[in-house]
């Protein structure tokens, strides 16, 4: 699958920066783009790196209240907190230029949506995006403007009738779900650690939205590659096939990795790579190849995020990287000079990825299987699907 891919990038995207001690350090996307370049991902003839414009207020108002946009702009100009809008919390500290930096992230995701909708590209990416927690009138969970929701709302305004959103971040994609909870034109699927043990405390299977179009797979702490991929395989393909989206937009938070400091799943880069392959196949099978991909969470800045999202971009380009490939010495030197850390030497964690298909049988004593069945029972009947088969 070698499609035309546009990657939307500007070095100014690293200005979305809550400060040096904040977990969401923009060095993670900087290192990702450097690794993708050094691995040759961006040099393939079917791949181009494109510029874009920041989202203007008309675009932001597709999802956010006008008063909230004004509050973000004022906080970013003055440096003063506005706790009524979630601006100034530990998660979302105010920084100068906050509106401009956040609007730039949103603009990149809308540009990706425009490229796919108009046919300029079959796949389009904004790895700095995926800020899925922002609400209509409040910042939340490191997210100021909800760029995936804005991109989806833009697609609907252009006439899209069915948009599917799949979120593989370890945290529930609550802001995107909230934006379209009563809109049956948008299918939101989120696979995440159970809200019983992790922020934001939402994303139970019983949150089903309009006509079962809000789908939540709440996985137990400690879930590794095999369990996570089993859950994906048991829920996502059947629902996408039933929904028949015109566009697939995915959020690729890689904070489900076992090294991530903010959560409790146990995935590897190899398992995450397998998820990207599955999403790519499903984009072609169910959405005629129209795929918009964003980044998301991921707080192991050197060991995980750059390799995961370089694999993502390589997969989208149709030129996947062999996991045994050595990371380029030029990149390891860049990491050493930029962060003082020792970079990983290979594109793999050395894991063997195996998937036990749902059709092989339900284990009532397995917590992952219990989570899968809860989701299937909650939403499959709304889509004409049998939750038990």
SEKE-957753 format. One record per residue (C-alpha): residue number from 1; x, y, z. Coordinates in nm, 2 decimals, padded with zeros to 4 digits. Each point is the difference from the previous one (the first is absolute). Example, Ala and Ser with C-alpha at 12.3 -4.5 7.8 and 13.67 -1.06 7.14 Angstrom:
- num | east | north | up
- 1 | 01.23 | -00.45 | 00.78
- 2 | 00.14 | 00.34 | -00.07
***
This chain:
- num | east | north | up
- 1 | 00.00 | 00.00 | 00.00
- 2 | 00.20 | 00.30 | -00.13
- 3 | -00.23 | 00.30 | 00.00
- 4 | 00.07 | 00.37 | -00.03
- 5 | 00.07 | 00.13 | 00.35
- 6 | 00.02 | 00.35 | 00.12
- 7 | 00.17 | 00.07 | 00.34
- 8 | -00.09 | 00.34 | 00.14
- 9 | 00.29 | 00.14 | 00.20
- 10 | 00.15 | 00.34 | 00.10
- 11 | 00.27 | 00.04 | 00.26
- 12 | -00.22 | 00.25 | 00.17
- 13 | -00.22 | -00.29 | 00.11
- 14 | 00.25 | -00.05 | 00.28
- 15 | -00.12 | 00.33 | 00.14
- 16 | -00.29 | -00.19 | 00.16
- 17 | 00.21 | -00.02 | 00.32
- 18 | -00.12 | 00.00 | 00.36
- 19 | 00.35 | 00.03 | 00.13
- 20 | 00.31 | -00.22 | 00.07
- 21 | -00.14 | -00.20 | 00.29
- 22 | -00.34 | -00.08 | -00.17
- 23 | -00.05 | -00.36 | -00.13
- 24 | -00.11 | 00.12 | -00.34
- 25 | 00.34 | 00.12 | -00.11
- 26 | 00.01 | 00.10 | -00.37
- 27 | 00.34 | -00.16 | -00.04
- 28 | -00.18 | -00.32 | -00.06
- 29 | -00.14 | 00.12 | -00.34
- 30 | 00.33 | 00.16 | -00.09
- 31 | 00.18 | -00.33 | 00.06
- 32 | -00.27 | -00.18 | -00.20
- 33 | 00.04 | 00.22 | -00.30
- 34 | 00.38 | -00.04 | 00.02
- 35 | -00.02 | -00.38 | 00.01
- 36 | -00.25 | -00.01 | -00.28
- 37 | 00.23 | 00.21 | -00.22
- 38 | 00.31 | -00.20 | 00.09
- 39 | -00.18 | -00.32 | -00.07
- 40 | -00.10 | 00.13 | -00.34
- 41 | -00.37 | -00.01 | 00.07
- 42 | -00.06 | 00.35 | -00.13
- 43 | 00.22 | -00.05 | -00.31
- 44 | -00.23 | -00.25 | -00.17
- 45 | -00.14 | 00.13 | -00.33
- 46 | -00.36 | -00.04 | 00.12
- 47 | 00.06 | 00.20 | 00.32
- 48 | 00.02 | 00.38 | 00.03
- 49 | 00.04 | 00.23 | 00.30
- 50 | -00.25 | 00.29 | -00.03
- 51 | -00.06 | 00.33 | 00.16
- 52 | -00.33 | 00.13 | 00.13
- 53 | -00.18 | 00.29 | 00.17
- 54 | -00.11 | 00.03 | 00.36
- 55 | -00.36 | -00.07 | 00.07
- 56 | -00.20 | 00.33 | 00.00
- 57 | -00.28 | 00.07 | 00.24
- 58 | -00.26 | -00.12 | -00.24
- 59 | 00.16 | -00.34 | 00.00
- 60 | 00.05 | -00.01 | 00.38
- 61 | -00.37 | 00.10 | 00.05
- 62 | -00.10 | -00.33 | -00.17
- 63 | 00.08 | -00.16 | 00.33
- 64 | 00.08 | 00.26 | 00.26
- 65 | -00.20 | 00.29 | 00.15
- 66 | 00.09 | 00.35 | -00.10
- 67 | 00.05 | 00.10 | 00.36
- 68 | 00.24 | -00.28 | 00.05
- 69 | 00.21 | 00.09 | -00.31
- 70 | 00.01 | 00.36 | 00.14
- 71 | 00.11 | -00.13 | 00.34
- 72 | 00.28 | -00.21 | -00.16
- 73 | 00.12 | 00.31 | -00.20
- 74 | -00.01 | 00.22 | 00.31
- 75 | 00.18 | -00.25 | 00.22
- 76 | 00.27 | -00.05 | -00.26
- 77 | 00.05 | 00.38 | -00.04
- 78 | 00.00 | 00.08 | 00.37
- 79 | 00.14 | -00.31 | 00.16
- 80 | -00.28 | 00.01 | 00.25
- 81 | -00.20 | -00.31 | 00.10
- 82 | -00.37 | -00.05 | -00.06
- 83 | -00.10 | -00.30 | 00.20
- 84 | -00.36 | 00.03 | -00.12
- 85 | 00.12 | -00.12 | -00.34
- 86 | 00.26 | -00.24 | 00.13
- 87 | 00.29 | 00.23 | -00.08
- 88 | 00.27 | 00.00 | 00.27
- 89 | -00.04 | -00.34 | 00.15
- 90 | 00.29 | -00.24 | 00.05
- 91 | -00.11 | -00.18 | -00.32
- 92 | -00.06 | 00.31 | -00.20
- 93 | 00.23 | 00.28 | 00.12
- 94 | -00.02 | 00.33 | -00.19
- 95 | 00.28 | 00.09 | -00.23
- 96 | 00.06 | 00.30 | -00.22
- 97 | -00.13 | -00.05 | -00.35
- 98 | -00.23 | -00.28 | 00.11
- 99 | -00.28 | 00.09 | -00.25
- 100 | 00.24 | 00.03 | -00.29
- 101 | 00.17 | -00.33 | 00.08
- 102 | -00.32 | -00.19 | 00.05
- 103 | -00.16 | 00.15 | -00.31
- 104 | 00.30 | -00.12 | -00.20
- 105 | -00.05 | -00.36 | 00.12
- 106 | -00.37 | 00.02 | -00.10
- 107 | 00.09 | 00.15 | -00.33
- 108 | 00.23 | -00.29 | -00.09
- 109 | -00.28 | -00.26 | 00.08
- 110 | -00.25 | 00.20 | -00.21
- 111 | 00.25 | 00.02 | -00.28
- 112 | 00.04 | -00.38 | 00.01
- 113 | -00.38 | -00.04 | -00.01
- 114 | -00.02 | 00.24 | -00.29
- 115 | 00.27 | -00.19 | -00.19
- 116 | -00.18 | -00.33 | 00.04
- 117 | -00.35 | 00.14 | -00.07
- 118 | 00.11 | 00.17 | -00.32
- 119 | 00.21 | -00.29 | -00.12
- 120 | 00.33 | 00.19 | 00.01
- 121 | 00.12 | -00.29 | 00.21
- 122 | -00.14 | -00.34 | 00.09
- 123 | 00.17 | 00.01 | 00.35
- 124 | 00.09 | 00.31 | 00.19
- 125 | 00.17 | 00.04 | 00.34
- 126 | 00.05 | 00.25 | 00.28
- 127 | 00.21 | -00.17 | 00.26
- 128 | -00.01 | 00.31 | 00.22
- 129 | -00.38 | -00.04 | 00.02
- 130 | -00.23 | -00.23 | 00.19
- 131 | -00.08 | 00.23 | 00.28
- 132 | -00.32 | -00.19 | 00.08
- 133 | -00.09 | 00.12 | 00.35
- 134 | -00.08 | 00.36 | -00.06
- 135 | -00.37 | 00.08 | 00.06
- 136 | -00.23 | 00.26 | -00.16
- 137 | 00.07 | 00.25 | 00.27
- 138 | 00.30 | -00.13 | 00.20
- 139 | 00.36 | -00.12 | -00.04
- 140 | 00.05 | -00.35 | 00.13
- 141 | 00.28 | -00.26 | 00.02
- 142 | 00.27 | 00.20 | -00.17
- 143 | -00.24 | 00.10 | -00.28
- 144 | -00.11 | 00.35 | -00.08
- 145 | -00.18 | -00.03 | -00.34
- 146 | -00.13 | -00.34 | -00.11
- 147 | 00.16 | -00.03 | -00.34
- 148 | -00.15 | -00.35 | -00.09
- 149 | -00.35 | 00.12 | 00.09
- 150 | 00.05 | 00.32 | -00.20
- 151 | 00.12 | -00.20 | -00.30
- 152 | -00.30 | -00.23 | 00.02
- 153 | -00.24 | 00.30 | 00.03
- 154 | 00.16 | 00.16 | -00.30
- 155 | -00.06 | -00.32 | -00.20
- 156 | -00.36 | -00.01 | 00.10
- 157 | -00.04 | 00.37 | -00.11
- 158 | 00.14 | -00.10 | -00.34
- 159 | -00.27 | -00.26 | -00.03
- 160 | 00.15 | -00.32 | 00.14
- 161 | -00.28 | -00.23 | 00.12
- 162 | 00.20 | -00.27 | 00.19
- 163 | 00.34 | 00.06 | 00.17
- 164 | 00.16 | -00.26 | 00.22
- 165 | 00.24 | 00.09 | 00.28
- 166 | 00.22 | -00.26 | 00.16
- 167 | 00.21 | 00.10 | 00.30
- 168 | 00.27 | -00.23 | 00.13
- 169 | 00.13 | 00.23 | 00.27
- 170 | 00.03 | -00.15 | 00.34
- 171 | -00.24 | 00.27 | 00.13
- 172 | -00.37 | 00.02 | -00.11
- 173 | -00.06 | 00.23 | -00.29
- 174 | -00.26 | 00.19 | 00.20
- 175 | 00.01 | 00.33 | -00.18
- 176 | -00.07 | -00.15 | -00.34
- 177 | -00.27 | -00.22 | 00.14
- 178 | -00.17 | 00.29 | 00.17
- 179 | 00.01 | 00.21 | -00.32
- 180 | -00.19 | -00.26 | -00.20
- 181 | -00.18 | -00.20 | 00.27
- 182 | -00.34 | 00.06 | -00.15
- 183 | 00.10 | 00.01 | -00.36
- 184 | -00.05 | -00.33 | -00.18
- 185 | 00.21 | 00.12 | -00.29
- 186 | 00.32 | -00.05 | 00.21
- 187 | 00.11 | -00.34 | 00.14
- 188 | 00.25 | 00.05 | 00.28
- 189 | 00.19 | -00.31 | 00.12
- 190 | 00.24 | 00.03 | 00.29
- 191 | 00.22 | -00.27 | 00.14
- 192 | 00.15 | 00.11 | 00.33
- 193 | 00.09 | -00.10 | 00.35
- 194 | -00.30 | -00.03 | 00.22
- 195 | -00.13 | 00.33 | 00.15
- 196 | 00.01 | -00.17 | 00.34
- 197 | 00.37 | 00.04 | 00.01
- 198 | 00.09 | 00.29 | -00.24
- 199 | -00.10 | 00.35 | -00.11
- 200 | -00.24 | 00.13 | -00.12
- 201 | -00.23 | -00.24 | 00.19
- 202 | -00.24 | -00.05 | -00.30
- 203 | -00.02 | -00.26 | -00.28
- 204 | -00.21 | -00.28 | 00.15
- 205 | -00.16 | -00.23 | -00.25
- 206 | -00.35 | 00.13 | 00.10
- 207 | 00.09 | 00.34 | -00.15
- 208 | -00.15 | -00.08 | -00.34
- 209 | -00.13 | 00.33 | -00.15
- 210 | -00.24 | 00.03 | -00.29
- 211 | -00.09 | -00.34 | -00.15
- 212 | 00.30 | -00.17 | 00.16
- 213 | 00.25 | 00.23 | -00.18
- 214 | 00.21 | 00.06 | 00.32
- 215 | 00.21 | -00.31 | 00.06
- 216 | 00.22 | -00.05 | 00.30
- 217 | 00.24 | -00.29 | 00.07
- 218 | 00.12 | 00.04 | 00.36
- 219 | 00.30 | -00.22 | 00.05
- 220 | 00.14 | -00.12 | 00.33
- 221 | 00.34 | 00.13 | 00.13
- 222 | 00.29 | -00.22 | -00.12
- 223 | -00.16 | -00.09 | -00.33
- 224 | 00.28 | -00.08 | -00.25
- 225 | 00.03 | -00.04 | -00.37
- 226 | -00.19 | -00.33 | -00.03
- 227 | -00.30 | 00.12 | 00.21
- 228 | -00.01 | 00.35 | -00.16
- 229 | 00.01 | -00.14 | -00.35
- 230 | -00.26 | -00.26 | 00.08
- 231 | -00.23 | 00.28 | 00.12
- 232 | 00.07 | 00.21 | -00.31
- 233 | -00.07 | -00.30 | -00.23
- 234 | -00.32 | -00.09 | 00.19
- 235 | -00.16 | 00.35 | -00.02
- 236 | 00.15 | 00.23 | -00.26
- 237 | -00.02 | -00.18 | -00.34
- 238 | -00.36 | -00.12 | 00.04
- 239 | -00.12 | 00.35 | 00.09
- 240 | 00.19 | 00.18 | -00.27
- 241 | -00.14 | -00.25 | -00.26
- 242 | -00.35 | 00.05 | 00.13
- 243 | 00.03 | 00.38 | 00.01
- 244 | 00.16 | 00.04 | -00.34
- 245 | 00.18 | 00.33 | 00.06
- 246 | 00.09 | 00.24 | -00.28
- 247 | 00.30 | 00.11 | 00.20
- 248 | 00.20 | -00.16 | 00.28
- 249 | 00.18 | 00.22 | 00.25
- 250 | 00.22 | -00.16 | 00.25
- 251 | 00.17 | 00.12 | 00.32
- 252 | 00.33 | -00.18 | 00.06
- 253 | 00.09 | 00.08 | 00.36
- 254 | 00.28 | -00.24 | 00.09
- 255 | -00.02 | 00.04 | 00.38
- 256 | -00.13 | -00.36 | 00.04
- 257 | 00.37 | -00.10 | -00.03
- 258 | 00.14 | -00.18 | 00.30
- 259 | 00.26 | 00.27 | 00.06
- 260 | -00.25 | 00.29 | 00.00
- 261 | 00.01 | 00.17 | 00.34
- 262 | -00.36 | 00.11 | 00.01
- 263 | -00.20 | -00.32 | -00.05
- 264 | -00.01 | -00.37 | 00.07
- 265 | -00.03 | -00.20 | -00.32
- 266 | 00.29 | -00.21 | -00.13
- 267 | 00.02 | 00.04 | -00.37
- 268 | 00.32 | -00.01 | -00.21
- 269 | 00.10 | 00.20 | -00.30
- 270 | -00.04 | -00.33 | -00.19
- 271 | -00.36 | -00.03 | 00.12
- 272 | -00.07 | 00.36 | -00.09
- 273 | 00.14 | -00.05 | -00.35
- 274 | -00.24 | -00.30 | -00.04
- 275 | -00.29 | 00.24 | 00.09
- 276 | 00.12 | 00.25 | -00.27
- 277 | 00.01 | -00.28 | -00.26
- 278 | -00.36 | -00.10 | 00.10
- 279 | -00.13 | 00.36 | -00.02
- 280 | 00.17 | 00.04 | -00.34
- 281 | -00.17 | -00.31 | -00.14
- 282 | -00.34 | 00.10 | 00.14
- 283 | 00.03 | 00.35 | -00.15
- 284 | 00.03 | -00.16 | -00.34
- 285 | -00.26 | -00.27 | 00.06
- 286 | -00.27 | 00.22 | 00.16
- 287 | 00.07 | 00.37 | -00.10
- 288 | 00.14 | -00.04 | -00.36
- 289 | 00.35 | 00.08 | 00.14
- 290 | -00.10 | 00.34 | 00.13
- 291 | 00.20 | 00.02 | 00.33
- 292 | 00.09 | 00.30 | 00.22
- 293 | 00.25 | -00.08 | 00.28
- 294 | 00.11 | 00.20 | 00.30
- 295 | 00.23 | -00.05 | 00.29
- 296 | -00.13 | 00.03 | 00.35
- 297 | 00.14 | -00.09 | 00.34
- 298 | 00.34 | -00.15 | 00.07
- 299 | 00.23 | 00.10 | 00.28
- 300 | 00.30 | -00.22 | -00.04
- 301 | 00.16 | 00.27 | -00.22
- 302 | 00.31 | -00.18 | -00.13
- 303 | -00.05 | -00.38 | 00.03
- 304 | -00.36 | -00.03 | -00.13
- 305 | -00.16 | 00.30 | -00.18
- 306 | 00.25 | 00.05 | -00.28
- 307 | 00.02 | -00.37 | -00.10
- 308 | -00.38 | -00.06 | 00.03
- 309 | -00.10 | 00.30 | -00.22
- 310 | 00.28 | -00.06 | -00.25
- 311 | -00.15 | -00.35 | -00.04
- 312 | -00.34 | 00.17 | -00.04
- 313 | 00.12 | 00.23 | -00.28
- 314 | 00.19 | -00.28 | -00.17
- 315 | -00.31 | -00.22 | 00.01
- 316 | -00.22 | 00.28 | -00.14
- 317 | 00.26 | 00.05 | -00.28
- 318 | -00.02 | -00.36 | -00.10
- 319 | 00.36 | -00.05 | 00.08
- 320 | 00.00 | -00.16 | 00.35
- 321 | 00.33 | -00.02 | 00.19
- 322 | 00.13 | -00.35 | 00.10
- 323 | -00.01 | 00.00 | 00.38
- 324 | 00.36 | -00.14 | 00.01
- 325 | 00.13 | 00.31 | -00.18
- 326 | 00.26 | 00.19 | 00.19
- 327 | -00.08 | 00.36 | 00.09
- 328 | 00.23 | 00.23 | -00.20
- 329 | 00.31 | 00.11 | 00.17
- 330 | -00.07 | 00.36 | -00.11
- 331 | -00.33 | -00.01 | 00.19
- 332 | 00.16 | -00.15 | 00.31
- 333 | 00.26 | 00.28 | 00.00
- 334 | -00.28 | 00.25 | -00.04
- 335 | -00.18 | -00.14 | 00.30
- 336 | 00.32 | 00.00 | 00.21
- 337 | 00.06 | 00.36 | -00.09
- 338 | -00.36 | 00.11 | 00.04
- 339 | -00.09 | -00.18 | 00.32
- 340 | 00.31 | -00.16 | 00.15
- 341 | -00.17 | -00.34 | -00.01
- 342 | 00.11 | -00.32 | -00.17
- 343 | -00.24 | -00.08 | -00.28
- 344 | -00.12 | -00.35 | -00.08
- 345 | 00.22 | -00.18 | -00.25
- 346 | -00.28 | -00.19 | -00.19
- 347 | -00.35 | 00.06 | -00.12
- 348 | -00.13 | -00.29 | 00.20
- 349 | -00.06 | -00.09 | 00.37
- 350 | 00.07 | -00.36 | -00.10
- 351 | -00.35 | -00.11 | 00.07
- 352 | -00.18 | -00.28 | -00.19
- 353 | -00.35 | 00.12 | -00.09
- 354 | -00.27 | -00.26 | -00.01
- 355 | -00.38 | 00.05 | -00.01
- 356 | -00.25 | -00.25 | 00.13
- 357 | -00.31 | 00.07 | -00.21
- 358 | -00.33 | 00.04 | 00.18
- 359 | -00.14 | -00.28 | -00.21
- 360 | 00.23 | -00.24 | 00.19
- 361 | -00.23 | 00.03 | 00.30
- 362 | -00.09 | 00.21 | 00.30
- 363 | 00.18 | -00.06 | 00.33
- 364 | -00.24 | 00.12 | 00.28
- 365 | 00.28 | 00.01 | 00.25
- 366 | 00.22 | 00.23 | -00.21
- 367 | -00.04 | 00.38 | 00.09
- 368 | 00.08 | 00.10 | -00.36
- 369 | -00.27 | -00.23 | -00.14
- 370 | -00.24 | 00.14 | 00.26
- 371 | 00.07 | 00.35 | -00.12
- 372 | -00.04 | -00.10 | -00.36
- 373 | -00.33 | -00.17 | 00.06
- 374 | -00.13 | 00.30 | 00.19
- 375 | 00.07 | 00.23 | -00.29
- 376 | -00.15 | -00.24 | -00.26
- 377 | -00.32 | -00.05 | 00.21
- 378 | -00.03 | 00.38 | 00.04
- 379 | 00.02 | 00.10 | -00.37
- 380 | 00.01 | -00.29 | -00.24
- 381 | -00.38 | -00.05 | -00.02
- 382 | -00.05 | 00.37 | -00.10
- 383 | 00.21 | -00.08 | -00.31
- 384 | -00.17 | -00.33 | -00.08
- 385 | 00.28 | -00.21 | 00.14
- 386 | -00.01 | -00.30 | 00.23
- 387 | 00.20 | 00.08 | 00.31
- 388 | 00.07 | -00.37 | 00.07
- 389 | 00.13 | -00.10 | -00.34
***
